Amino acid sequence: MSGHGPSTRPKVPEGKSRFLTTTQKAITEGAFHVGYDTTWESFQKEVKYTTPKAP
């Protein structure tokens, strides 16, 4: 258990939910762990502001 195991990691499938996608990063040599990328999809709509009419 000295941490000198093989530098391979099982491929994790892409995780998908309604607004979030998670993908596994590639293995970098010398790194202790494998990271994940998270991609958020926008769920808010941006509307251009218009000034209200004066009475």
Phi, psi and omega per residue, in radians:
M1 nan 0.741 -3.112
S2 -1.589 -0.065 3.107
G3 1.506 0.242 3.140
H4 -1.761 0.632 -3.129
G5 -1.299 -3.081 -3.141
P6 -1.162 2.635 -3.108
S7 -1.590 0.658 3.064
T8 -1.969 2.698 -3.117
R9 -2.427 2.421 3.112
P10 -1.101 2.474 3.131
K11 -1.254 2.188 -3.140
V12 -1.698 2.299 3.141
P13 -1.155 2.736 3.135
E14 -1.170 2.298 3.125
G15 -1.646 2.268 -3.120
K16 -2.253 2.397 2.962
S17 -2.345 -2.941 -3.012
R18 -1.072 -0.779 -3.070
F19 -2.138 0.089 -3.016
L20 -2.340 2.386 3.046
T21 -2.203 2.272 -3.138
T22 -2.056 2.236 3.097
T23 -2.221 2.616 -3.121
Q24 -1.436 2.379 3.095
K25 -1.385 2.829 3.083
A26 -1.293 2.712 3.137
I27 -1.297 2.284 3.040
T28 -1.842 2.378 -3.085
E29 -1.129 2.315 3.127
G30 1.541 -0.112 3.135
A31 -1.445 2.560 -3.111
F32 -1.396 -0.518 -3.077
H33 -2.397 2.898 3.056
V34 -1.819 2.258 -3.100
G35 -1.645 3.116 -3.134
Y36 -2.322 2.528 3.049
D37 -1.743 2.361 3.064
T38 -2.039 2.319 -3.131
T39 -2.110 2.063 3.117
W40 -1.626 2.356 2.998
E41 -1.653 2.478 -3.102
S42 -1.176 2.336 3.094
F43 -2.115 0.105 3.055
Q44 -1.980 2.520 3.112
K45 -1.814 2.345 3.141
E46 -1.766 2.206 -3.111
V47 -2.019 2.376 3.131
K48 -1.137 2.378 -3.116
Y49 -1.372 2.334 3.015
T50 -2.143 2.450 -3.122
T51 -1.281 2.489 -3.139
P52 -1.212 2.737 3.108
K53 -1.195 2.464 3.077
A54 -1.377 2.472 -3.133
P55 -1.225 nan nan
